[in-house]
Amino acid sequence: MIAGDRQQIALESTAPAAGLWLAFERYEALQEEHLDALRRGRIQSVMQWQAERERAFSHLQSGLDALGDLTALADDELAQGLTRRLGALLATENRLQKAVREAKRRIREQQAVLRKGKSAVRRMSSQSVAGPRPRFVSSMA
């Protein structure tokens, strides 16, 4: 049996820890789902993501609070495993933030292109309605 399996068994053996393990898995799945959606450019439900993430974080926080201080845990191996797992969550969170920044940048670029096109269409339509403009005005007329 490897150390990770022992940690999982030890974590699942207590009631608060079992909820924490499930919260970790849910949060990780949510992170991966959002990363995948960002990579594919599928951001239609981005407003819903905030509520999902807040709920998942709340469950994770409750599980950690129920477990208590990680430094006070009797099982050092379990505490270290939880610390590593939290570190992995934070690393994935950083990747997710980077992907969000990149998606925002792409959207800003697309908006700039759309604004240019919109102003060009507006200029063309105002010229066609008014007819050809005179090139100069003579005071002799």
C-alpha positions in Angstrom: 0.0 0.0 0.0 1.5 3.4 -1.0 1.4 6.5 1.2 -1.3 8.2 -0.9 -3.6 5.2 -0.3 -3.0 5.2 3.4 -3.8 8.9 3.5 -7.0 8.4 1.6 -8.1 5.5 3.9 -7.1 7.5 7.0 -9.0 10.5 5.6 -12.1 8.5 4.7 -12.2 6.8 8.1 -13.3 9.9 10.0 -16.6 11.6 9.3 -15.3 15.2 8.9 -12.4 13.9 6.8 -14.6 11.9 4.5 -16.5 15.1 3.7 -13.2 16.9 3.1 -12.0 14.3 0.7 -15.3 14.6 -1.3 -14.9 18.4 -1.2 -11.4 18.1 -2.6 -12.6 15.9 -5.5 -15.5 18.2 -6.3 -13.3 21.3 -6.3 -10.7 19.6 -8.5 -13.4 18.5 -10.9 -14.8 22.0 -11.1 -11.4 23.4 -11.7 -10.8 21.0 -14.6 -14.2 21.6 -16.1 -13.6 25.4 -16.1 -10.1 25.1 -17.5 -11.4 22.9 -20.3 -14.3 25.3 -21.0 -11.8 28.2 -21.2 -9.5 26.3 -23.5 -12.4 25.6 -25.8 -13.7 29.2 -25.6 -17.0 28.1 -24.1 -17.6 30.9 -21.7 -21.4 31.3 -22.1 -22.0 30.1 -18.5 -19.2 32.0 -16.9 -21.6 33.9 -14.6 -22.8 30.6 -13.2 -19.2 29.5 -12.5 -18.8 32.0 -9.7 -21.8 30.5 -7.7 -20.5 27.0 -8.4 -17.0 27.9 -7.2 -18.2 29.7 -4.1 -20.3 26.6 -3.2 -17.4 24.2 -3.8 -15.0 26.4 -1.8 -17.5 26.7 1.0 -17.7 22.9 1.2 -13.9 22.6 1.1 -13.5 25.3 3.8 -16.1 23.6 6.1 -14.3 20.3 5.7 -11.0 21.9 6.6 -12.5 23.7 9.6 -14.1 20.5 10.8 -10.7 18.7 10.6 -9.0 21.5 12.6 -5.5 22.8 12.5 -3.4 20.7 10.2 -0.3 21.3 12.3 -2.1 19.9 15.3 -3.1 16.6 13.6 -1.7 13.5 15.3 -0.9 11.9 11.9 2.0 13.9 10.3 1.7 11.9 7.1 -2.0 12.9 6.8 -1.2 16.6 7.5 1.5 16.6 4.8 -0.8 14.8 2.4 -3.5 17.4 2.9 -0.9 20.2 2.6 0.2 18.7 -0.7 -3.3 18.4 -1.9 -4.1 22.0 -1.0 -0.9 23.1 -2.8 -2.0 21.2 -5.9 -5.4 23.0 -5.7 -3.7 26.3 -5.5 -1.4 25.5 -8.5 -4.4 24.6 -10.6 -6.2 27.8 -9.4 -3.2 29.8 -10.7 -3.4 28.0 -14.1 -7.1 28.8 -14.1 -6.5 32.5 -13.4 -3.9 32.6 -16.2 -6.4 31.1 -18.6 -9.0 33.7 -17.5 -6.6 36.5 -18.1 -5.9 35.1 -21.5 -9.6 34.8 -22.4 -10.2 38.4 -21.3 -7.3 39.6 -23.5 -8.8 37.7 -26.5 -12.2 39.2 -25.8 -10.8 42.7 -25.6 -9.0 42.2 -28.9 -12.2 40.9 -30.5 -14.1 43.9 -29.1 -11.6 46.3 -30.6 -12.0 44.6 -34.0 -15.8 44.9 -33.7 -15.6 48.5 -32.8 -13.5 49.3 -35.8 -15.9 47.5 -38.1 -18.9 49.2 -36.5 -17.4 52.6 -37.0 -16.5 51.8 -40.6 -20.0 50.7 -41.3 -21.4 53.8 -39.6 -19.1 56.0 -41.8 -20.1 54.2 -45.0 -23.8 54.4 -44.2 -23.7 58.2 -43.3 -21.9 58.9 -46.6 -24.5 56.9 -48.7 -27.5 58.7 -47.1 -26.1 62.2 -47.5 -24.9 61.5 -51.1 -21.5 62.5 -52.4 -20.0 65.4 -50.5 -18.6 68.4 -52.4 -14.9 68.5 -52.5 -14.8 72.3 -52.2 -17.1 75.2 -51.7 -17.0 78.1 -54.1 -17.8 81.6 -53.0 -18.6 82.6 -56.6 -21.8 80.8 -56.8 
